[in-house]
Amino acid sequence: MEAHHIHPELLKNKVRVLVVGCGGNGSAIAAGLPYLHQALLAYGHPDGLQVTLLDADVISPTNCVRQPFSRSEIGLYKSVVLANRLNLFWGLDWQGIPEHLDTKRGLDGVDIVIGCVDTRKARAAIARCAEDWSEVDYWLDLGNNAESGQFVLGEPLNRRNRRHRVRLRTVSELFPEVIRGELDGDGVPSCSAAEALDRQEPFVNPTLASHALALLTRLFRYGTVFYHGRFVSLSSLAGVQALRVDPRNWQRLRKKVACREISKLNPAALAKPSPHEVQD
């Protein structure tokens, strides 16, 4: 197991954070970021965070079941509502933009992008924007199903992050299927409160967001972390498993993903892997 050290420029300047998606995970992340901002200032960081929330979706009645929106806000943009709420409460000047991520514009002026999207197509858009000519330092991705989820902090391969043995691999490098848009479902929103709760239990999003923000907090406070992700389950006795900073482990993960892809093409070629193998 190795250690990852924070990019030193992030300790000297205002940290520009872009949150893509303001649904279950995104709203939970947004609610926690002011605490990280205050903690950075208390630790002696010169400027803390400058956050932009990006989401073109409007608030629907079913969003009011397990997301922090009220019925009086139905029809308003999620990103704008959340930004205004945080600014009023904390005295901030963060921004909410009611738009989708534009892959043609890229991610100029972003140090950390936090992906809280619920489709592979949207996650692929983040990957395209964060790689190649981008100067994004980190991509933190969160994803979940009904009662479990994961987050992965990676260094996208771009102008700032060069090839290196211990460069933090992104979620799309470790699990390529998460950016395969053809694997997306119908994408139809839940049409009732019961269906919304079947798709995601009420507390999976804030639980996942708390773990992800705790990782960022440790990275900024101590400058070093030994893990860069976690797999979180609300139904398992072993509820949390860490993704270590370990090139050998990354290689094993990619091999397991490749084996699963082969088994889909030829089920007789390989035995079906355990559903928990990916959490190794």
C-alpha positions as CSV (number, residue, x, y, z in Angstrom):
1,M,0.0,0.0,0.0
2,E,1.3,3.4,-0.9
3,A,0.4,7.0,0.1
4,H,-1.0,9.8,-2.0
5,H,0.1,13.4,-1.3
6,I,-2.1,16.3,-2.1
7,H,-1.3,18.6,-5.0
8,P,0.6,21.4,-3.2
9,E,-1.0,24.3,-5.1
10,L,-4.4,23.4,-3.6
11,L,-3.0,24.4,-0.2
12,K,-2.0,27.9,-1.4
13,N,-4.9,29.1,-3.5
14,K,-8.7,29.1,-3.4
15,V,-9.9,25.6,-4.3
16,R,-12.4,25.7,-7.2
17,V,-14.9,22.9,-6.9
18,L,-17.5,21.9,-9.5
19,V,-20.4,19.7,-8.4
20,V,-22.1,18.0,-11.4
21,G,-25.5,16.8,-10.4
22,C,-27.7,18.1,-7.6
23,G,-29.9,15.1,-6.9
24,G,-29.6,12.6,-4.0
25,N,-25.8,12.5,-3.8
26,G,-25.2,16.0,-5.2
27,S,-27.5,17.7,-2.7
28,A,-25.9,15.8,0.2
29,I,-22.4,16.8,-1.0
30,A,-23.5,20.4,-1.4
31,A,-24.8,20.5,2.1
32,G,-21.5,19.2,3.5
33,L,-19.1,21.4,1.5
34,P,-19.6,24.5,3.7
35,Y,-18.3,22.4,6.6
36,L,-15.2,21.5,4.6
37,H,-14.8,25.2,3.7
38,Q,-15.0,26.3,7.3
39,A,-12.6,23.5,8.3
40,L,-10.0,24.6,5.7
41,L,-10.1,28.2,6.9
42,A,-9.7,26.9,10.5
43,Y,-6.7,24.8,9.5
44,G,-5.1,27.9,8.0
45,H,-6.0,27.6,4.3
46,P,-5.9,31.1,2.8
47,D,-9.2,31.1,0.9
48,G,-11.1,27.8,1.3
49,L,-13.5,26.6,-1.3
50,Q,-15.3,28.3,-4.2
51,V,-18.1,26.0,-5.3
52,T,-20.2,25.9,-8.4
53,L,-23.3,23.6,-8.6
54,L,-24.2,22.4,-12.1
55,D,-27.6,20.8,-12.9
56,A,-30.3,21.6,-15.4
57,D,-33.0,19.5,-13.7
58,V,-36.0,21.1,-11.9
59,I,-37.5,19.9,-8.6
60,S,-40.3,17.4,-9.0
61,P,-42.8,16.1,-6.4
62,T,-40.9,12.8,-5.9
63,N,-37.6,14.7,-5.3
64,C,-39.2,16.0,-2.1
65,V,-39.3,12.4,-0.6
66,R,-35.6,11.8,-0.1
67,Q,-33.9,14.9,-1.4
68,P,-33.8,18.2,0.6
69,F,-36.4,20.1,-1.3
70,S,-39.8,21.3,-0.3
71,R,-43.1,21.3,-2.2
72,S,-42.9,25.1,-2.4
73,E,-39.8,24.7,-4.6
74,I,-41.3,22.3,-7.2
75,G,-40.5,23.6,-10.6
76,L,-37.4,25.5,-9.6
77,Y,-33.9,24.5,-10.6
78,K,-32.1,22.3,-8.1
79,S,-28.7,23.9,-8.6
80,V,-30.0,27.4,-8.0
81,V,-32.1,26.5,-5.0
82,L,-29.2,24.8,-3.3
83,A,-26.7,27.5,-4.0
84,N,-29.1,30.3,-2.8
85,R,-29.9,28.3,0.3
86,L,-26.2,27.8,1.2
87,N,-25.3,31.4,0.4
88,L,-28.0,32.7,2.7
89,F,-27.2,30.4,5.6
90,W,-23.4,30.5,5.4
91,G,-22.8,34.0,3.9
92,L,-21.1,32.5,0.8
93,D,-21.0,33.6,-2.8
94,W,-21.3,30.1,-4.4
95,Q,-23.0,29.7,-7.7
96,G,-25.7,27.5,-9.1
97,I,-25.9,27.0,-12.8
98,P,-29.0,25.4,-14.3
99,E,-27.3,23.7,-17.2
100,H,-25.9,20.4,-18.3
101,L,-22.2,19.8,-18.5
102,D,-21.0,21.1,-21.9
103,T,-18.3,18.7,-23.2
104,K,-17.2,21.4,-25.8
105,R,-16.4,23.9,-23.1
106,G,-14.5,21.5,-20.9
107,L,-13.7,22.2,-17.3
108,D,-11.7,25.4,-17.4
109,G,-11.0,26.9,-14.0
110,V,-11.9,23.8,-12.0
111,D,-9.5,22.1,-9.5
112,I,-11.8,19.4,-8.2
113,V,-14.9,18.1,-10.1
114,I,-17.3,16.0,-8.0
115,G,-19.5,13.8,-10.1
116,C,-22.9,13.0,-8.6
117,V,-24.7,11.8,-11.8
118,D,-27.0,8.9,-12.2
119,T,-26.3,7.8,-15.8
120,R,-23.2,6.3,-17.5
121,K,-23.6,8.9,-20.3
122,A,-23.3,11.8,-17.9
123,R,-20.3,10.1,-16.2
124,A,-18.6,9.7,-19.6
125,A,-19.1,13.4,-20.3
126,I,-17.2,14.2,-17.0
127,A,-14.4,11.8,-18.0
128,R,-14.1,13.5,-21.4
129,C,-14.0,17.0,-19.9
130,A,-11.5,16.1,-17.1
131,E,-9.0,14.3,-19.4
132,D,-6.6,15.2,-22.2
133,W,-6.1,19.0,-22.2
134,S,-7.9,19.7,-18.9
135,E,-6.0,20.9,-15.8
136,V,-8.4,19.3,-13.3
137,D,-6.5,18.0,-10.3
138,Y,-9.0,15.5,-9.0
139,W,-12.2,13.8,-10.1
140,L,-14.3,12.6,-7.2
141,D,-17.1,10.3,-8.4
142,L,-20.1,9.1,-6.4
143,G,-22.5,6.4,-7.5
144,N,-25.0,4.2,-5.8
145,N,-27.9,1.8,-6.1
146,A,-30.8,1.2,-3.7
147,E,-28.8,0.3,-0.6
148,S,-25.1,0.6,-1.4
149,G,-22.7,2.8,-3.3
150,Q,-19.1,3.8,-3.8
151,F,-16.9,6.8,-4.3
152,V,-13.6,7.0,-6.1
153,L,-11.1,10.0,-6.0
154,G,-8.9,9.9,-9.1
155,E,-6.4,12.0,-10.9
156,P,-7.6,12.2,-14.6
157,L,-4.8,11.7,-17.1
158,N,-4.4,15.3,-18.5
159,R,-2.0,18.2,-18.7
160,R,-1.7,18.4,-15.0
161,N,-1.7,14.7,-14.1
162,R,1.0,12.8,-16.0
163,R,1.4,9.1,-16.3
164,H,2.9,7.8,-13.0
165,R,2.8,4.5,-11.2
166,V,0.9,5.8,-8.2
167,R,-1.3,8.4,-10.0
168,L,-4.7,7.8,-8.5
169,R,-6.8,5.9,-11.1
170,T,-10.2,7.3,-11.8
171,V,-13.5,5.4,-11.6
172,S,-13.6,5.1,-15.4
173,E,-10.1,3.5,-15.4
174,L,-10.9,1.0,-12.7
175,F,-14.4,0.2,-13.8
176,P,-14.8,1.1,-17.5
177,E,-18.4,-0.1,-17.6
178,V,-19.5,3.1,-15.7
179,I,-19.0,5.2,-18.8
180,R,-20.6,2.9,-21.3
181,G,-23.7,4.8,-22.2
182,E,-25.3,1.8,-23.9
183,L,-25.7,0.1,-20.6
184,D,-27.9,2.8,-19.2
185,G,-31.5,1.9,-18.3
186,D,-34.6,3.7,-19.5
187,G,-33.7,6.8,-17.5
188,V,-37.3,7.4,-16.6
189,P,-37.8,9.3,-13.3
190,S,-39.7,7.7,-10.5
191,C,-43.4,8.5,-10.9
192,S,-44.4,7.9,-7.3
193,A,-42.9,8.3,-3.8
194,A,-42.9,4.5,-3.3
195,E,-41.1,3.9,-6.5
196,A,-38.5,6.5,-5.6
197,L,-37.8,4.8,-2.3
198,D,-37.6,1.4,-4.0
199,R,-34.9,2.8,-6.3
200,Q,-32.9,4.3,-3.5
201,E,-33.3,4.0,0.3
202,P,-33.6,7.3,2.2
203,F,-30.2,7.4,3.8
204,V,-27.8,5.9,1.2
205,N,-27.0,9.3,-0.3
206,P,-26.0,11.2,2.9
207,T,-24.0,8.2,4.2
208,L,-22.0,8.0,0.9
209,A,-21.5,11.8,0.8
210,S,-20.3,11.9,4.4
211,H,-17.6,9.2,3.7
212,A,-16.5,11.1,0.5
213,L,-16.2,14.4,2.3
214,A,-14.3,12.8,5.1
215,L,-11.7,11.6,2.5
216,L,-11.4,15.2,1.2
217,T,-11.1,16.5,4.7
218,R,-8.2,14.1,5.5
219,L,-6.5,14.9,2.3
220,F,-6.5,18.7,3.0
221,R,-5.8,18.4,6.7
222,Y,-2.9,15.9,6.7
223,G,-1.8,16.2,3.0
224,T,-1.7,12.5,2.7
225,V,-4.2,9.6,2.3
226,F,-3.7,5.9,2.1
227,Y,-7.0,5.2,0.4
228,H,-8.9,7.0,-2.4
229,G,-12.3,5.5,-2.3
230,R,-14.7,3.3,-0.3
231,F,-17.5,0.8,-1.0
232,V,-20.4,1.5,1.3
233,S,-23.3,-0.9,2.0
234,L,-26.3,-0.2,4.3
235,S,-27.3,-3.9,4.3
236,S,-23.9,-5.7,4.8
237,L,-22.3,-6.5,8.1
238,A,-19.0,-5.4,6.6
239,G,-20.6,-2.1,5.7
240,V,-17.5,-0.2,4.5
241,Q,-14.5,-1.3,2.5
242,A,-11.6,0.9,1.5
243,L,-10.1,1.3,-2.0
244,R,-6.4,1.4,-1.2
245,V,-3.7,3.5,-2.9
246,D,-2.1,0.4,-4.3
247,P,-1.1,-0.2,-8.0
248,R,-1.3,-3.9,-7.5
249,N,-4.8,-3.7,-6.3
250,W,-5.8,-1.4,-9.2
251,Q,-4.4,-4.1,-11.6
252,R,-6.4,-6.8,-9.9
253,L,-9.6,-4.7,-10.1
254,R,-9.1,-4.2,-13.8
255,K,-8.5,-7.9,-14.4
256,K,-11.7,-8.7,-12.6
257,V,-13.7,-6.2,-14.6
258,A,-12.2,-7.7,-17.8
259,C,-13.2,-11.2,-16.7
260,R,-16.7,-10.1,-16.1
261,E,-16.8,-8.6,-19.6
262,I,-15.6,-11.9,-21.1
263,S,-18.1,-13.9,-19.1
264,K,-20.9,-11.7,-20.5
265,L,-19.8,-12.5,-24.0
266,N,-19.2,-16.2,-23.2
267,P,-20.9,-17.3,-20.0
268,A,-19.4,-20.7,-20.2
269,A,-15.8,-19.3,-20.3
270,L,-15.7,-18.2,-16.7
271,A,-17.6,-18.9,-13.5
272,K,-19.7,-16.0,-12.5
273,P,-17.8,-13.8,-10.0
274,S,-19.1,-12.9,-6.6
275,P,-21.0,-9.7,-6.5
276,H,-18.7,-8.5,-3.7
277,E,-15.4,-9.2,-5.5
278,V,-15.2,-5.7,-6.9
279,Q,-14.9,-4.5,-3.3
280,D,-11.6,-6.2,-2.7
